[in-house]
């Protein structure tokens, strides 16, 4: 049993080192990447624009649930006027960056892992290397640069629509005055809270994009399978690993910034 544990720990350390080297090579290759701007714009569309509907829908219902549950909890203590404080701080500091990252991973991250896995399976990545094109810069770097913009913007959208959802629950569906709700929101949110939200969004964006790209890029090598089974396994593993990393990184960042 100890031998098995040791082998798993060493394998995890090796995987982490491989991921770090993979991400570093992608960032280093940025200056020499051909048509970088065009590929970044395309990546922004794939990772950002296509994810806007799901971000708005999930953000709205998250705010609705927070407003509903928060109102009844605060009503027990006669503090319904603090509903805006509860909803705004919960969204800004925790739920918005985490849930937004998970939604982006579920839609754009899985698509990225599957796309790279298919390109690896059909030897398109090998063809790029044969032509002298660095696949890390051509395929991965635009996605990483896009994540630095997309994740903070979508997290901001999630926060704003979540605040609207909390207002709908508290003011339109329940008995709280709308002015009281929004005044509590503006009093509660400080620049420090916004900074923490954006820092988390940036970190989550780089980590999840790198993990999804890494699993797709090395689909056949990582899964022990070939063909469609390798693509399926790498995509599933990318989503699972990214979700775990988001939650772990959220705890680490929160413990450092609190």
C-alpha positions in Angstrom: 0.0 0.0 0.0 2.8 2.4 0.8 4.5 1.7 -2.5 1.2 2.4 -4.3 0.8 5.7 -2.4 4.4 6.7 -3.2 3.9 5.9 -6.9 0.7 8.0 -7.0 2.4 10.9 -5.3 5.4 10.8 -7.6 3.1 10.6 -10.6 1.1 13.6 -9.4 4.3 15.6 -8.9 5.5 14.6 -12.4 2.1 15.6 -13.9 2.3 19.0 -12.1 5.8 19.6 -13.5 4.7 18.6 -17.0 1.7 21.0 -16.8 4.0 23.8 -15.6 6.5 23.3 -18.4 3.6 23.0 -20.9 2.1 26.4 -19.8 5.5 28.1 -19.7 6.4 27.0 -23.2 3.0 28.3 -24.4 3.6 31.8 -22.9 7.2 31.9 -24.1 6.1 31.1 -27.7 3.7 34.1 -27.8 6.2 36.6 -29.6 6.9 34.1 -32.4 3.3 33.0 -33.0 2.0 33.9 -36.5 -1.4 35.6 -36.8 -1.7 35.8 -33.1 -4.2 38.6 -33.0 -6.6 36.8 -35.3 -6.4 33.6 -33.2 -6.9 35.5 -30.0 -10.0 37.1 -31.3 -11.3 33.7 -32.3 -10.5 32.3 -28.9 -12.3 35.2 -27.2 -15.4 34.3 -29.3 -15.2 30.6 -28.4 -14.4 31.0 -24.7 -16.3 34.3 -24.0 -19.1 35.1 -26.4 -20.5 31.6 -26.6 -20.5 31.3 -22.8 -22.4 34.6 -22.2 -25.9 33.0 -22.2 -25.1 30.2 -19.7 -23.3 32.8 -17.5 -26.3 35.1 -17.5 -28.8 32.3 -16.8 -26.8 30.7 -14.0 -25.9 34.0 -12.5 -29.6 35.1 -12.5 -30.8 32.0 -10.8 -27.9 32.1 -8.3 -28.9 35.6 -7.3 -32.6 34.5 -7.1 -31.8 31.6 -4.8 -29.4 33.8 -2.6 -32.1 36.5 -2.3 -34.8 34.0 -1.4 -32.8 31.9 1.1 -31.0 34.9 2.5 -34.2 36.8 3.2 -35.7 34.1 5.3 -32.5 33.5 7.2 -32.1 37.2 8.0 -35.8 37.6 8.8 -35.3 35.3 11.8 -33.0 37.9 13.3 -35.0 41.0 12.1 -32.2 41.9 9.7 -33.9 41.8 6.3 -32.3 45.2 5.4 -28.9 43.4 5.2 -30.0 41.2 2.3 -28.0 43.4 -0.1 -24.9 43.0 2.0 -25.3 39.2 2.1 -25.9 38.8 -1.6 -23.2 41.2 -2.8 -20.4 39.9 -0.6 -21.3 36.2 -1.3 -21.3 36.8 -5.0 -18.3 39.0 -5.2 -16.0 37.1 -2.9 -16.9 33.5 -3.6 -19.8 32.4 -5.8 -19.3 34.5 -8.9 -15.6 33.6 -9.7 -16.1 30.0 -8.8 -19.4 29.3 -10.6 -18.4 31.4 -13.6 -15.2 29.4 -13.9 -17.0 26.1 -13.6 -19.5 27.1 -16.3 -16.8 28.2 -18.7 -14.9 25.0 -18.1 -18.1 22.9 -18.7 -18.7 24.7 -22.1 -15.5 26.1 -23.5 -12.9 24.0 -21.6 -14.4 20.7 -22.6 -14.6 21.9 -26.2 -11.0 23.0 -26.1 -9.8 19.6 -24.7 -11.9 17.7 -27.3 -10.6 19.9 -30.2 -7.0 19.4 -29.3 -7.6 15.7 -28.7 -9.0 15.3 -32.1 -6.1 17.3 -33.6 -3.7 15.0 -31.8 -5.6 11.9 -32.9 -5.6 13.1 -36.6 -1.9 14.0 -36.5 -2.6 17.7 -37.2 -0.3 18.7 -34.2 2.4 16.5 -35.7 1.9 18.2 -39.0 2.4 21.6 -37.5 5.7 20.5 -35.9 6.8 19.0 -39.2 6.2 22.4 -40.9 8.2 24.2 -38.2 5.3 25.8 -36.5 5.4 25.7 -32.7 2.0 24.1 -31.7 2.3 25.6 -28.2 2.2 29.1 -29.6 -0.2 28.4 -32.4 -2.8 26.4 -30.6 -2.4 27.1 -26.8 -1.0 30.7 -26.4 -4.1 32.4 -27.9 -6.4 30.5 -25.6 -4.3 31.5 -22.5 -4.3 35.1 -23.6 -8.0 35.0 -24.2 -8.6 33.5 -20.7 -6.9 36.6 -19.1 -9.7 38.8 -20.6 -12.6 36.4 -20.8 -12.7 35.1 -17.2 -12.7 38.6 -15.4 -15.3 39.9 -17.9 -17.7 37.0 -17.5 -17.2 36.9 -13.8 -18.2 40.6 -13.7 -21.3 39.7 -15.8 -22.1 36.9 -13.3 -21.8 39.2 -10.4 -24.0 41.9 -11.9 -26.8 39.6 -13.0 -26.6 37.8 -9.6 -27.2 41.1 -7.8 -30.2 41.8 -10.1 -31.5 38.3 -9.2 -31.1 39.0 -5.5 -33.1 42.3 -6.0 -35.8 40.4 -7.8 -36.2 37.9 -5.0 -36.0 40.5 -2.2 -37.9 43.4 -3.6 -40.3 42.1 -6.2 -41.1 38.7 -4.7 -40.8 39.5 -1.1 -41.3 42.6 1.1 -37.9 44.3 1.0 -37.7 47.9 -0.3 -35.5 48.1 -3.4 -33.7 51.2 -2.3 -32.8 49.5 1.0 -31.4 46.5 -1.0 -29.2 48.6 -3.4 -28.0 51.0 -0.7 -26.8 47.9 1.3 -25.0 46.6 -1.8 -23.2 49.9 -2.4 -22.2 50.1 1.3 -21.0 46.5 1.5 -18.8 46.1 -1.6 -15.3 47.6 -1.2 -12.4 47.8 -3.8 -10.7 45.0 -1.9 -13.7 42.7 -2.6 -13.6 43.5 -6.3 -9.8 43.0 -6.4 -10.2 39.5 -4.8 -12.9 38.6 -7.3 -10.8 39.6 -10.3 -7.6 37.9 -8.9 -9.6 34.7 -8.5 -11.0 35.0 -12.1 -7.5 35.5 -13.6 -6.0 32.6 -11.7 -8.9 30.3 -12.5 -8.7 31.3 -16.2 -5.0 30.4 -16.5 -5.2 27.2 -14.5 -8.4 25.8 -16.1 -7.3 26.7 -19.7 -3.9 25.2 -19.2 -5.3 22.0 -17.7 -7.9 21.6 -20.5 -5.3 22.3 -23.2 -2.8 20.0 -21.6 -5.2 17.1 -21.4 -6.3 17.5 -25.0 -2.8 18.1 -26.3 -1.5 14.9 -24.8 -4.8 12.9 -25.2 -3.3 9.6 -26.4 -0.4 9.7 -24.0 -2.4 10.5 -20.9 -5.4 8.2 -21.3 -3.7 4.9 -22.3 -6.2 4.6 -25.1 -6.4 5.6 -28.8 -8.9 7.2 -31.2 -12.2 8.4 -30.0 -11.8 6.7 -26.5 -8.7 8.8 -25.9 -10.5 12.1 -26.8 -13.4 11.2 -24.6 -11.2 10.3 -21.6 -9.0 13.4 -22.0 -12.1 15.6 -22.2 -13.7 14.1 -19.1 -10.4 14.3 -17.2 -9.9 17.9 -18.2 -13.3 19.0 -16.8 -12.9 17.0 -13.6 -9.3 18.2 -12.9 -10.2 21.8 -13.7 -13.2 21.7 -11.4 -11.2 20.4 -8.5 -8.4 22.9 -9.1 -10.9 25.8 -9.1 -12.2 24.8 -5.7 -8.7 24.2 -4.3 -7.3 27.5 -5.7 -10.4 29.3 -4.3 -9.5 28.1 -0.8 -5.8 29.0 -1.2 -6.5 32.5 -2.5 -9.2 33.2 0.1 -6.9 32.2 2.9 -4.1 34.5 1.6 -6.3 37.5 1.0 -8.7 37.4 4.0 
